[in-house]
Amino acid sequence: MADASHELRSPLTVIRSHMQLLLHLPEHTIKEEALHISTVLKETKRMKKKLKQNLHNNYFTIFS
């Protein structure tokens, strides 16, 4: 479970830092901040994949 916690904390930290950058530059356009936005999307996709894997593994551990 500790490994799962770390696997989720890492992308959450990246998402949070990129969102903070976006908030500090409200005058920028979406086009100017596309890199930050794409990074957030990539990390949420990564986090979703990790959650799905962990839920799948835990399900089979519990019911095996």
C-alpha positions in Angstrom: 0.0 0.0 0.0 2.9 2.4 0.6 4.0 1.9 -3.0 0.5 2.8 -4.2 0.6 5.9 -2.0 3.9 7.0 -3.5 2.7 6.2 -7.0 -0.2 8.6 -6.5 1.7 11.4 -4.7 4.2 11.8 -7.5 1.7 12.8 -10.2 -0.4 14.8 -7.7 2.8 16.9 -6.9 3.4 17.5 -10.6 -0.2 18.5 -11.2 -0.2 20.8 -8.2 3.0 22.6 -9.2 1.8 23.1 -12.8 -1.6 24.4 -11.7 0.1 26.8 -9.3 2.2 28.2 -12.2 -1.0 28.6 -14.2 -2.6 30.5 -11.4 0.4 32.9 -11.0 0.2 33.9 -14.7 -3.5 34.7 -15.3 -2.7 37.0 -18.2 -1.3 34.2 -20.2 -3.4 32.5 -22.9 -4.1 28.8 -23.1 -1.8 28.7 -26.1 1.0 30.1 -24.0 0.4 27.6 -21.3 -0.2 24.6 -23.5 2.9 22.8 -22.1 1.6 23.1 -18.5 -1.9 22.0 -19.5 -0.6 19.0 -21.4 1.6 18.0 -18.5 -1.4 18.1 -16.1 -3.4 16.0 -18.6 -0.6 13.5 -18.9 -0.2 13.2 -15.2 -3.9 12.7 -14.6 -3.8 9.9 -17.2 -0.9 8.3 -15.5 -2.6 8.6 -12.1 -5.8 7.0 -13.5 -3.7 4.1 -14.9 -2.0 3.5 -11.6 -5.3 3.6 -9.7 -6.8 1.1 -12.1 -3.8 -1.2 -11.7 -3.9 -0.9 -7.9 -7.6 -1.6 -7.7 -7.3 -4.5 -10.0 -4.4 -6.0 -8.0 -6.1 -5.4 -4.7 -9.3 -7.0 -5.9 -7.5 -10.2 -6.9 -5.5 -10.2 -3.7 -8.7 -9.9 -1.6 -10.7 -12.5 -3.5 -8.0 -15.0 -4.3 
